[in-house]
Amino acid sequence: MPAKLSVNVNAIAMLRNRRDLPWPSVTGLGRIALAAGAHGLTVHPRPDQRHIRFSDVPEIRALIDDEFPKAEFNIEGYPSEDFLELVEKHQPEQVTLVPDDPSQATSDHGWDFAGQASLLKPVVARLKKGGFRVSLFADADPSGMSAARDTGADRIELFTGPYGACFDDSAKAAKELEKLAKSAEAALAAGLAVNAGHDLVVDNLPPLMKSIPKLAEVSIGHGLTADALEHGMAGTIRRYLKACGW
């Protein structure tokens, strides 16, 4: 089965936040994306609320519950107590934990699963007790997948930023794809499902799908939002679904 498409709406929120106005509407464009066939919505609420605001989270939860009950809500972030309480209050289907410093512009590295096991294991246990699927942001490193499994998580999300940065260098892109494929194989062998995300676009998705045929989900925001400025949100979702193999 092709990878499911979760639309990260942070870039939409960031554009809205440039002015104290209600548009572009995060829930409005989320509705268009889901109606066009996207399988879910992703948010990354940061402490400074520079894009997704805490007030957006219940509105997105209500949109999915009321209009698209088969879709999934994915909340990603660093597992601070405030973040965990936000997750527990709004009940996403999936929680993706990332090792971000609050000051980072965007996620740019995965967890050190062995080195940060004492942090991750109790957090994962708490989330799983709450009924959430837990995914952990991961670098393309096959050697770390056993330690990722040992945290108790259900999935990893492979950080595809280095691959996405190779848009003008096919030889380098091939090497990054090989690393991602080997990491996915190691994760699957360890019993983890595999998601992927960061700097994915229509052109680089098909080679990723070919390299990781059992990829469960891709989470895409910046490139998809940029594409929507040209093609509209509904047309963009159709383009991305096709690139994912749907």
MITOR-141510 format. One line per 3 residues: number of its first residue (from 0); their letters; for each residue x, z, y negated of C-alpha. Coordinates in steps of 0.1 Angstrom, whole numbers, padded with zeros to 4 digits. Layout:
NUM	A	X:Z:Y; ... $
END
This chain:
0	MPA	0000:0000:0000; 0013:-0008:-0035; 0024:0021:-0058 $
3	KLS	-0003:0036:-0078; -0001:0033:-0116; -0003:0064:-0138 $
6	VNV	-0003:0057:-0175; 0017:0081:-0196; -0001:0084:-0229 $
9	NAI	0026:0102:-0249; 0036:0072:-0269; 0000:0067:-0279 $
12	AML	-0001:0103:-0291; 0032:0099:-0309; 0018:0069:-0329 $
15	RNR	-0014:0089:-0337; 0007:0118:-0349; 0024:0098:-0376 $
18	RDL	-0007:0103:-0397; -0033:0131:-0397; -0059:0107:-0384 $
21	PWP	-0079:0104:-0351; -0065:0070:-0341; -0052:0056:-0320 $
24	SVT	-0073:0077:-0297; -0055:0091:-0267; -0087:0095:-0247 $
27	GLG	-0101:0062:-0260; -0071:0042:-0248; -0069:0063:-0217 $
30	RIA	-0105:0053:-0209; -0097:0016:-0213; -0067:0020:-0190 $
33	LAA	-0087:0037:-0163; -0115:0013:-0166; -0090:-0016:-0162 $
36	GAH	-0078:-0001:-0129; -0051:0024:-0137; -0050:0052:-0111 $
39	GLT	-0044:0081:-0134; -0030:0094:-0167; 0002:0113:-0173 $
42	VHP	0011:0136:-0202; 0042:0156:-0211; 0032:0184:-0235 $
45	RPD	0063:0196:-0253; 0064:0230:-0271; 0066:0213:-0305 $
48	QRH	0036:0191:-0297; 0054:0161:-0312; 0033:0137:-0292 $
51	IRF	0007:0151:-0268; -0010:0181:-0283; -0022:0210:-0263 $
54	SDV	-0057:0201:-0275; -0054:0167:-0259; -0051:0182:-0224 $
57	PEI	-0087:0195:-0219; -0100:0162:-0234; -0081:0141:-0209 $
60	RAL	-0092:0165:-0181; -0128:0160:-0191; -0125:0123:-0194 $
63	IDD	-0113:0120:-0158; -0138:0145:-0145; -0168:0130:-0162 $
66	EFP	-0160:0092:-0160; -0133:0085:-0135; -0135:0112:-0108 $
69	KAE	-0112:0092:-0084; -0084:0091:-0110; -0056:0116:-0111 $
72	FNI	-0043:0138:-0139; -0005:0143:-0139; 0010:0169:-0162 $
75	EGY	0048:0170:-0165; 0071:0194:-0182; 0097:0221:-0180 $
78	PSE	0083:0251:-0161; 0082:0277:-0188; 0055:0303:-0186 $
81	DFL	0035:0286:-0213; 0036:0253:-0194; 0026:0269:-0161 $
84	ELV	-0004:0287:-0178; -0014:0253:-0194; -0013:0237:-0160 $
87	EKH	-0032:0265:-0143; -0059:0263:-0169; -0065:0226:-0168 $
90	QPE	-0060:0219:-0131; -0042:0185:-0128; -0040:0168:-0095 $
93	QVT	-0002:0166:-0098; 0024:0187:-0116; 0058:0170:-0123 $
96	LVP	0086:0194:-0131; 0114:0181:-0153; 0146:0199:-0164 $
99	DDP	0143:0190:-0201; 0155:0210:-0230; 0127:0212:-0256 $
102	SQA	0149:0194:-0281; 0154:0163:-0259; 0138:0130:-0271 $
105	TSD	0128:0121:-0236; 0136:0130:-0200; 0171:0118:-0191 $
108	HGW	0182:0135:-0159; 0169:0150:-0128; 0172:0186:-0114 $
111	DFA	0202:0201:-0097; 0181:0210:-0067; 0207:0233:-0050 $
114	GQA	0220:0248:-0082; 0186:0255:-0096; 0169:0265:-0064 $
117	SLL	0163:0301:-0076; 0143:0287:-0105; 0124:0260:-0086 $
120	KPV	0114:0277:-0054; 0091:0304:-0069; 0077:0280:-0094 $
123	VAR	0068:0255:-0067; 0054:0282:-0045; 0032:0294:-0074 $
126	LKK	0019:0259:-0082; 0013:0251:-0045; -0007:0283:-0041 $
129	GGF	-0028:0270:-0070; -0036:0239:-0051; -0014:0215:-0071 $
132	RVS	0007:0186:-0057; 0042:0192:-0070; 0067:0165:-0078 $
135	LFA	0103:0171:-0091; 0122:0148:-0113; 0153:0135:-0095 $
138	DAD	0184:0115:-0101; 0192:0086:-0077; 0214:0108:-0054 $
141	PSG	0206:0107:-0017; 0227:0138:-0011; 0203:0160:-0030 $
144	MSA	0171:0152:-0011; 0174:0179:0015; 0178:0205:-0012 $
147	ARD	0148:0190:-0030; 0127:0194:0002; 0139:0230:0005 $
150	TGA	0122:0239:-0028; 0088:0233:-0012; 0079:0204:-0033 $
153	DRI	0057:0175:-0021; 0074:0147:-0039; 0102:0136:-0061 $
156	ELF	0100:0113:-0091; 0131:0091:-0092; 0145:0088:-0127 $
159	TGP	0147:0050:-0132; 0162:0051:-0167; 0196:0038:-0156 $
162	YGA	0179:0009:-0138; 0156:0002:-0168; 0187:0001:-0191 $
165	CFD	0200:-0029:-0171; 0176:-0055:-0184; 0204:-0078:-0195 $
168	DSA	0228:-0072:-0166; 0215:-0084:-0132; 0245:-0073:-0112 $
171	KAA	0244:-0037:-0126; 0206:-0037:-0120; 0212:-0046:-0084 $
174	KEL	0236:-0016:-0080; 0211:0008:-0096; 0183:-0005:-0073 $
177	EKL	0205:0001:-0043; 0211:0037:-0054; 0173:0042:-0059 $
180	AKS	0165:0027:-0026; 0190:0049:-0007; 0177:0079:-0025 $
183	AEA	0141:0070:-0016; 0151:0066:0020; 0167:0100:0020 $
186	ALA	0137:0116:0004; 0113:0100:0028; 0134:0111:0057 $
189	AGL	0133:0146:0044; 0095:0145:0043; 0090:0140:0006 $
192	AVN	0068:0113:-0009; 0085:0093:-0037; 0073:0085:-0072 $
195	AGH	0093:0068:-0099; 0094:0066:-0137; 0113:0058:-0169 $
198	DLV	0119:0025:-0187; 0098:0005:-0162; 0083:-0027:-0174 $
201	VDN	0065:-0057:-0160; 0098:-0076:-0153; 0116:-0048:-0135 $
204	LPP	0088:-0034:-0114; 0086:-0061:-0087; 0122:-0057:-0076 $
207	LMK	0117:-0019:-0076; 0086:-0023:-0054; 0106:-0046:-0030 $
210	SIP	0134:-0021:-0028; 0112:0009:-0022; 0081:-0004:-0003 $
213	KLA	0068:0031:0003; 0068:0041:-0033; 0037:0062:-0039 $
216	EVS	0033:0061:-0077; 0049:0049:-0109; 0044:0067:-0142 $
219	IGH	0049:0044:-0172; 0044:0050:-0209; 0067:0036:-0235 $
222	GLT	0070:0000:-0222; 0034:-0002:-0213; 0023:0010:-0247 $
225	ADA	0046:-0015:-0264; 0031:-0042:-0242; -0004:-0031:-0252 $
228	LEH	0004:-0039:-0288; 0007:-0076:-0278; -0017:-0079:-0248 $
231	GMA	-0043:-0051:-0254; -0045:-0021:-0232; -0068:-0036:-0206 $
234	GTI	-0048:-0068:-0203; -0016:-0048:-0201; -0030:-0026:-0173 $
237	RRY	-0038:-0058:-0153; -0003:-0071:-0159; 0013:-0038:-0146 $
240	LKA	-0010:-0036:-0117; 0000:-0071:-0107; 0036:-0062:-0111 $
243	CGW	0031:-0032:-0088; 0016:-0055:-0061; -0022:-0049:-0066 $
END
